[in-house]
Amino acid sequence: MNRLLDLARIGFAVALLGLLSPLAQAQGQREPELKGLIERAMQQTDCFADKFEQQVWFVAMQPQLAKLVKDQAEREDILTHVQCEAKRLGLPPALVMAVIDVESRFDRWAVSSAGAVGLMQVMPFWPQQLGMKNEQLVHIPQNIRMGCTILKFYLDREKGDYTKALARYNGSIGRRNYADLVLTRLANRWQFQ
């Protein structure tokens, strides 16, 4: 039954992407340098998390995430991929959790009015440019990998300035609302030592 529901959701998301495609392509994340970074990231398969570190991470994050994601397997998948991608790219994993919280409230089926999809609200032109299928944006590993790569790109561009990088990620350059919301969520819900 869950598999049928997942297939129906994928079909709905793909259909919705088709309707939103022109609108989505007018939005952010269209940095030419990003394509090569995302292509390389999608080809990597190693996870750099060690088991002890992973268990500590799970114990710290599970209680907060359980309030938002009821399915334990999905929670573990999210936590595993956030930790792996954050470590691979040198991002704070708690920052990634805060971005996902603000972007989608951990709903991997979320589609924004601009057409951004999934946990990290990745724009649908990326799968097309990478030779992937749009439905892969609702898959936890692919969405987190693309979103983390984009976030890292903007953090590097902004020399570690979270406010400016988050505004770029969200397409709200020059405005603080989004960055302030993510940073408040980071401090209040996802801070991890």
N, C-alpha and C positions, 0 to 999 in steps of 0.2 A: 504494500500500500504506500509506504514512504517513497519507494522508488518511482511509482506512478506519479505521485505528487511532485517529486523533483523533476521528472520529465515534463510534466505540465507547466511547471514554473519556468523551466528552461525555454520551452516553446513560447510562453507568454513574453519572457524577457527578450527573446530573439525577435518576435513580432514587434514589440514595443521599440526595440532598437531600430528596426527598419523604418518605423514611423518618425522617430526622432533623429535619424541620421543627418539630415541637412542641418538641423538646429545644432546638433552636437558638434559638428565639424567647425562651427563658427566660434567655439569656446576655446579655453586655455589648453595647456599641455602640448602645444604644437611647436615645441622647441626642436629645431633640426638635429641638434646634438643628442637629444634624448633617444632617437631611434636606435642608434648604435649601442647605447648603454642598455636599453631594454632588450634588444636582440641578444646581446651577450648574456644578460641576466637570465633570460628564458632558456638558454642552453645549459646553464649550470645546474647540477643536480645535488651537489654535496650539501649536507647540513652540518654546520660547524658546532652545534650545541653538544656539550658533554652531558652525560646522563644525570650526574649530581646537580649540575647547574639547572638542567631542565626540571628536575623534581622540585628544587627550591622555587623556581619560577612558577610552576604549576600550583604549588601550595599557596604562594603569595597572591596569585591572580584569580584562581578558581572561584573564590567566594564572590568577588565583584562581578565576574563574567557570568556566573550562574544566574544572576538576577536578570541578565539580558538574553542569554542563550540557554534555553532549557535542555537541549540535547547534549549529553556529555561527550559523545564522540566528536560532534561539531566544535564544542569548546576546546577539546584537546587538539583538534586539527588547527584551529585558529591560534592557540597558544604556541604550538610547535612551530608553525610557519612564521609567526611574528618574531619569535625568539631567533630562529635560524636566519631569517632575512635581516633582522636588525644587527645581529652579530656579523654576518657576512659583509654588511655595508658600513659598520661602525655607527649605527644609529642607536639611540636609547630605545629599548623595546617598549618602555612605558609611554614614550612619545608616540610610537606607532599605535599603541592601544588607544591613546587619547584621540588621535586623528580618526581612527576607525569609529570610535564612539560618536564623535561629532558628525562625521560624514554619513554614516549609515545606521548607527545604533546597533551595529553588529548583525545587520540584516544583509546576508549575501545576495538577496534578490532585489535589493533597493535599486531603483532607477531614478535619477534626478530629473528635474525639468529640463536640464541642459543635455540629458542623455547619458550622463556618467553612470557607471554600473558597478554594483558589488560593494564589498566591504569598504574598500578604499576609494570608491567612486572614480574608477578609471574611465577615461573617455573611450568610446567604442571605435575610434579610428585606429587605435593601436593594434588590435588583433588583425585588422585588415592589412595594415602596413607590415606586419610580422608574419603574414601567411598563416594566421591562426583563424579559428572560428570565433564569432562574437560570443557564443555560449560559454566559451572558456573564461569570460570575465566573471561569471558567477561561481566559478570553481575557486575554492579558498586558496590553494597554493599559487595559482597563476595570478590572481587578483592581488594578493599580498606582495608577491614578488615584483609585479609591475608597479604597484603603488609605492613600495619602499624605494625602488630604484628612482622613481620620479621625485619623491621627497628628498632623497639624498642628493640628487642633482641640484635641486633648489637650495638645499642647505649649503652645498659647496659653492654655488654661485653667489650666495649671500654671505659667504665667509662665516657660517655658523650662526647667523642672526635668525633665531627661531621666528620672530615676528614677521620679518620680511620673507623668509622662505615659506612659511605657512600661507601668507597672503598670495604668493606666486602659485603654490600648490592648489589653492582654492580659486584662483583667478580673480582675487580681490585686491590687487596691488594698490597700495596707497590707503587702504582701509584696515583698521585694527580689529574689527568685530570678530571675524573668524579666528584670527590668531589668538585673541584674548580668550575666546571660548575654548579653544583647544588647550591652551596653557592652564586655564582654570580647571578644566577636566583632568589634565595631567596632575596638577597639584592636589586636587580633592579626591580623585578616584583611582588613578593608576600609578601614583608614585611608588617606585620600587627601588630599594637600596641594594 
